[in-house]
Amino acid sequence: MFRAFLFLLLLTPLSLFAQTRIDAGVALGRQPYENSLDNPRYLPSADLLVRRHSFGGHVAVEYTDLQDIGAMVALHLDAIYRHDGNQFFFLAGAGPTVVNTGSAANYGSNIVTWNAEVEAGHSWQRAEVFLRVRQYDHSHELFRSQPASPSGPAIYVGARFALRR
């Protein structure tokens, strides 16, 4: 009896993983900034979407180069809900964002903030294109520099491909 229970317990994660869909994609975004030298900035992004039915997780990494700060990398870790229609989908999510600036001026500081995102797109069997809007706020103000903070949401256009269905 105990062996049968242990066997079922070991098979449960395998069964759950079999129903999990994994997608990987790229996107290009544009975000306005307060500093006129940085306004607007383009944000290339790579993302991984893992979901089971309508719920899942979304990890996105984006990069931009700010005038006074240097390289900025943002890591977004979101819990998502996705509604699939016939060929169209809607996705909404929120979660923490870690913003890292790797310049020598601020010694590679990490700022943790929150983000919210919505996506709408068209899907085929193994691919999809989408339009995403993400709002997150961070502020980098250094001595004798312009503020490096976004002044609005980032808007992205991208594509994702199914790695596991």
C-alpha positions in Angstrom: 0.0 0.0 0.0 2.7 2.5 0.9 4.7 1.6 -2.2 1.7 2.3 -4.4 1.2 5.7 -2.7 4.9 6.5 -3.1 4.8 5.5 -6.8 1.7 7.7 -7.4 3.4 10.6 -5.6 6.5 10.3 -7.8 4.3 10.2 -11.0 2.3 13.3 -10.1 5.0 15.9 -11.1 5.5 14.1 -14.3 1.8 14.2 -15.1 1.7 17.9 -14.3 4.7 18.7 -16.5 3.2 16.8 -19.4 0.3 19.4 -19.4 2.6 22.4 -19.2 3.2 24.6 -22.3 6.5 26.4 -22.6 7.0 29.3 -25.1 10.1 31.4 -25.8 10.1 34.7 -27.7 11.6 38.1 -28.5 10.1 41.6 -28.5 11.2 45.1 -29.2 9.7 47.9 -27.0 9.8 51.6 -26.8 9.6 53.6 -23.5 9.5 57.3 -22.9 12.0 58.8 -20.3 12.0 62.0 -18.3 15.6 62.8 -19.5 15.4 64.4 -22.9 18.7 62.7 -23.9 17.1 59.3 -23.2 13.7 60.0 -24.6 12.6 57.6 -26.0 14.6 54.4 -25.5 14.2 51.1 -27.4 14.1 47.9 -25.3 15.1 44.6 -26.9 13.6 41.9 -24.8 13.7 38.0 -24.5 11.0 36.2 -22.7 9.9 32.7 -21.5 6.3 31.9 -20.8 5.4 28.8 -18.9 1.7 28.0 -18.3 -0.7 25.2 -17.5 -4.1 25.9 -18.9 -4.8 29.6 -18.2 -2.4 30.3 -15.4 1.4 30.5 -15.4 4.6 32.5 -15.1 6.3 34.9 -17.4 10.0 35.8 -17.2 11.3 38.7 -19.4 14.7 40.3 -19.6 15.2 43.6 -21.4 18.2 45.9 -22.0 18.7 49.5 -22.8 21.6 52.0 -22.7 20.8 55.2 -20.7 22.9 58.3 -21.4 24.0 59.1 -17.8 23.6 55.7 -16.2 25.0 53.3 -18.8 23.6 49.8 -19.4 20.3 49.0 -17.7 19.0 45.4 -17.5 15.4 44.8 -16.2 14.3 41.3 -15.1 10.5 40.9 -14.9 9.0 37.9 -13.0 5.2 37.9 -13.5 2.4 35.6 -12.5 0.0 35.6 -15.5 -3.6 34.8 -16.5 -4.2 34.1 -20.2 -7.5 33.8 -22.0 -7.4 32.0 -25.4 -10.1 32.6 -28.0 -10.2 31.0 -31.5 -7.1 32.6 -32.9 -6.7 35.5 -30.5 -5.5 35.7 -26.9 -5.4 38.2 -24.0 -2.8 38.0 -21.2 -2.6 40.0 -18.0 0.1 39.7 -15.3 1.9 41.4 -12.5 5.0 40.8 -10.4 8.3 42.1 -9.2 10.9 43.7 -11.4 14.7 43.9 -10.7 16.4 46.8 -12.5 20.2 46.6 -12.6 22.4 49.4 -13.8 25.9 48.2 -14.3 27.7 51.6 -14.5 30.7 52.4 -12.4 29.0 55.6 -11.2 26.5 53.7 -9.1 28.4 50.5 -8.6 25.9 48.2 -10.3 22.9 48.9 -8.0 19.8 46.8 -8.1 16.4 48.4 -7.7 13.3 46.2 -6.9 10.0 47.5 -8.1 6.7 46.1 -9.3 5.3 45.8 -12.8 2.0 45.1 -14.5 1.5 43.9 -18.1 -1.2 43.2 -20.6 -0.9 41.5 -24.0 -3.1 40.9 -26.9 -2.2 38.8 -29.9 -2.8 36.3 -32.6 -1.8 32.7 -32.2 -1.3 29.8 -34.6 -0.5 26.2 -33.6 3.2 26.8 -32.7 3.7 30.6 -33.0 2.1 33.8 -31.9 2.6 37.6 -32.4 1.6 40.0 -29.7 1.4 43.6 -28.6 2.4 44.2 -25.0 2.1 47.2 -22.6 4.1 47.1 -19.4 4.2 49.7 -16.7 7.0 49.8 -14.1 8.7 52.7 -12.4 12.3 53.1 -11.3 14.5 56.1 -10.5 18.2 56.5 -10.9 19.4 60.0 -9.9 23.1 60.4 -9.6 25.1 63.5 -8.6 25.2 66.0 -11.4 23.2 63.9 -13.8 19.7 64.0 -15.3 17.0 61.8 -13.8 16.8 58.5 -15.5 13.2 57.5 -14.9 10.5 56.3 -17.3 7.7 58.8 -17.9 5.2 56.2 -19.2 4.6 52.6 -20.0 6.7 50.6 -22.4 5.0 49.3 -25.6 6.3 46.2 -27.3 5.8 44.2 -30.4 7.0 40.6 -30.4 6.7 36.9 -31.4 6.8 33.7 -29.4 7.3 30.1 -30.4 6.2 26.9 -28.6 9.1 24.9 -27.2 6.8 22.4 -25.5 3.0 22.0 -26.1 
